[in-house]
Amino acid sequence: MPEHVSRWPEGHPLPALPQQRQTGSRSESVELTAEERDAFAALARRFGDGRA
């Protein structure tokens, strides 16, 4: 690392950033149409085959 760049000590929050929540927000969900489910399944198969 170059001399002019210093690392902030790990475990110490940056003073300019607000404290972050430790847990995520509760889950959100939406209902998909049959067409959307089919399209998602096709994409998942494509990515699973490595063709994306």
N, CA, C and O of each residue as an XYZ file, in Angstrom:
208
protein
N       0.850     -1.169      0.000
C       0.000      0.000      0.000
C       0.900      1.238      0.000
O       1.879      1.274      0.745
N       0.595      2.255     -0.817
C       1.418      3.470     -0.856
C       1.468      4.152      0.506
O       0.549      4.019      1.314
N       2.555      4.887      0.749
C       2.734      5.552      2.045
C       1.627      6.539      2.372
O       1.224      6.654      3.530
N       1.119      7.268      1.352
C       0.131      8.309      1.620
C      -1.261      7.761      1.912
O      -2.173      8.525      2.227
N      -1.432      6.443      1.809
C      -2.722      5.835      2.100
C      -2.608      5.119      3.445
O      -1.743      4.264      3.639
N      -3.490      5.484      4.361
C      -3.459      4.809      5.656
C      -4.697      3.950      5.805
O      -5.760      4.277      5.278
N      -4.557      2.872      6.513
C      -5.698      1.991      6.772
C      -6.340      2.395      8.078
O      -5.652      2.677      9.059
N      -7.666      2.424      8.090
C      -8.392      2.681      9.322
C      -8.364      1.391     10.128
O      -8.572      0.321      9.557
N      -8.116      1.449     11.421
C      -8.045      0.211     12.220
C      -9.330     -0.599     12.110
O     -10.427     -0.046     12.186
N      -9.193     -1.900     11.932
C     -10.357     -2.770     11.818
C     -11.145     -2.746     13.119
O     -10.572     -2.669     14.206
N     -12.459     -2.812     12.994
C     -13.311     -2.823     14.169
C     -13.640     -1.439     14.690
O     -14.380     -1.313     15.666
N     -13.102     -0.380     14.058
C     -13.382      0.991     14.478
C     -14.235      1.649     13.395
O     -13.823      1.718     12.237
N     -15.432      2.136     13.770
C     -16.275      2.767     12.755
C     -15.664      4.071     12.259
O     -14.966      4.767     12.997
N     -15.937      4.387     11.008
C     -15.475      5.662     10.475
C     -16.312      6.782     11.090
O     -17.537      6.668     11.124
N     -15.703      7.844     11.569
C     -16.459      8.885     12.256
C     -17.456      9.625     11.356
O     -18.421     10.193     11.868
N     -17.256      9.637     10.042
C     -18.137     10.371      9.147
C     -19.357      9.559      8.718
O     -20.278     10.107      8.113
N     -19.376      8.269      9.021
C     -20.478      7.412      8.600
C     -21.395      7.097      9.778
O     -20.909      6.853     10.882
N     -22.712      7.097      9.565
C     -23.618      6.744     10.663
C     -23.472      5.268     11.027
O     -23.047      4.451     10.210
N     -23.825      4.950     12.244
C     -23.770      3.559     12.699
C     -24.720      2.716     11.856
O     -25.857      3.123     11.619
N     -24.277      1.564     11.407
C     -25.088      0.678     10.584
C     -25.837     -0.318     11.455
O     -25.345     -0.738     12.502
N     -27.051     -0.695     11.005
C     -27.808     -1.716     11.723
C     -27.097     -3.054     11.582
O     -26.483     -3.330     10.552
N     -27.178     -3.866     12.592
C     -26.539     -5.179     12.561
C     -27.428     -6.242     11.935
O     -26.945     -7.315     11.573
N     -28.715     -5.961     11.803
C     -29.625     -6.930     11.206
C     -30.315     -6.286     10.015
O     -30.499     -5.070      9.968
N     -30.680     -7.091      9.087
C     -31.387     -6.590      7.921
C     -32.857     -6.358      8.220
O     -33.374     -6.752      9.265
N     -33.503     -5.715      7.284
C     -34.932     -5.498      7.448
C     -35.667     -6.818      7.245
O     -35.108     -7.775      6.709
N     -36.912     -6.861      7.674
C     -37.662     -8.107      7.510
C     -37.875     -8.392      6.020
O     -37.813     -7.488      5.187
N     -38.118     -9.612      5.717
C     -38.254    -10.042      4.317
C     -39.438     -9.374      3.636
O     -40.465     -9.082      4.249
N     -39.254     -9.147      2.362
C     -40.339     -8.639      1.546
C     -40.600     -9.673      0.458
O     -39.692    -10.385      0.031
N     -41.832     -9.745      0.023
C     -42.143    -10.690     -1.042
C     -43.222    -10.100     -1.938
O     -43.987     -9.223     -1.536
N     -43.260    -10.599     -3.144
C     -44.296    -10.214     -4.101
C     -44.818    -11.487     -4.743
O     -44.104    -12.484     -4.844
N     -46.045    -11.442     -5.165
C     -46.634    -12.563     -5.882
C     -46.265    -12.449     -7.355
O     -46.420    -11.387     -7.958
N     -45.779    -13.541     -7.930
C     -45.435    -13.559     -9.346
C     -46.573    -14.192    -10.138
O     -47.277    -15.078     -9.653
N     -46.729    -13.721    -11.344
C     -47.697    -14.352    -12.242
C     -47.074    -15.656    -12.741
O     -45.876    -15.887    -12.575
N     -47.884    -16.485    -13.339
C     -47.387    -17.744    -13.909
C     -46.314    -17.463    -14.961
O     -45.313    -18.175    -15.041
N     -46.529    -16.419    -15.767
C     -45.549    -16.052    -16.802
C     -44.229    -15.610    -16.183
O     -43.159    -15.956    -16.684
N     -44.301    -14.849    -15.100
C     -43.078    -14.394    -14.427
C     -42.327    -15.568    -13.799
O     -41.099    -15.624    -13.864
N     -43.062    -16.510    -13.189
C     -42.416    -17.703    -12.624
C     -41.719    -18.506    -13.706
O     -40.598    -18.974    -13.505
N     -42.369    -18.672    -14.852
C     -41.766    -19.411    -15.969
C     -40.512    -18.704    -16.476
O     -39.497    -19.349    -16.740
N     -40.581    -17.385    -16.611
C     -39.430    -16.626    -17.088
C     -38.269    -16.732    -16.102
O     -37.116    -16.875    -16.507
N     -38.578    -16.661    -14.804
C     -37.534    -16.792    -13.801
C     -36.908    -18.179    -13.835
O     -35.688    -18.315    -13.738
N     -37.731    -19.198    -13.970
C     -37.222    -20.571    -14.047
C     -36.312    -20.740    -15.254
O     -35.279    -21.404    -15.164
N     -36.687    -20.141    -16.385
C     -35.849    -20.228    -17.580
C     -34.504    -19.542    -17.355
O     -33.466    -20.063    -17.761
N     -34.520    -18.377    -16.709
C     -33.255    -17.686    -16.406
C     -32.390    -18.513    -15.463
O     -31.180    -18.630    -15.658
N     -33.019    -19.083    -14.443
C     -32.261    -19.900    -13.484
C     -31.607    -21.086    -14.189
O     -30.458    -21.424    -13.908
N     -32.347    -21.717    -15.109
C     -31.760    -22.835    -15.861
C     -30.583    -22.352    -16.710
O     -29.549    -23.016    -16.780
N     -30.743    -21.193    -17.354
C     -29.654    -20.648    -18.184
C     -28.407    -20.385    -17.366
O     -27.301    -20.752    -17.763
N     -28.592    -19.743    -16.213
C     -27.428    -19.458    -15.369
C     -26.822    -20.738    -14.831
O     -25.601    -20.843    -14.713
N     -27.659    -21.717    -14.503
C     -27.167    -23.001    -13.996
C     -26.373    -23.767    -15.034
O     -25.454    -24.513    -14.695
N     -26.727    -23.585    -16.303
C     -26.005    -24.263    -17.386
C     -24.757    -23.509    -17.795
O     -23.970    -24.018    -18.594
N     -24.548    -22.296    -17.266
C     -23.386    -21.504    -17.638
C     -23.517    -20.827    -18.991
O     -22.509    -20.434    -19.579
N     -24.733    -20.681    -19.498
C     -24.942    -20.077    -20.804
C     -25.266    -18.582    -20.720
O     -25.539    -17.959    -21.746
N     -25.243    -18.015    -19.563
C     -25.624    -16.595    -19.436
C     -24.461    -15.680    -19.706
O     -24.608    -14.460    -19.642
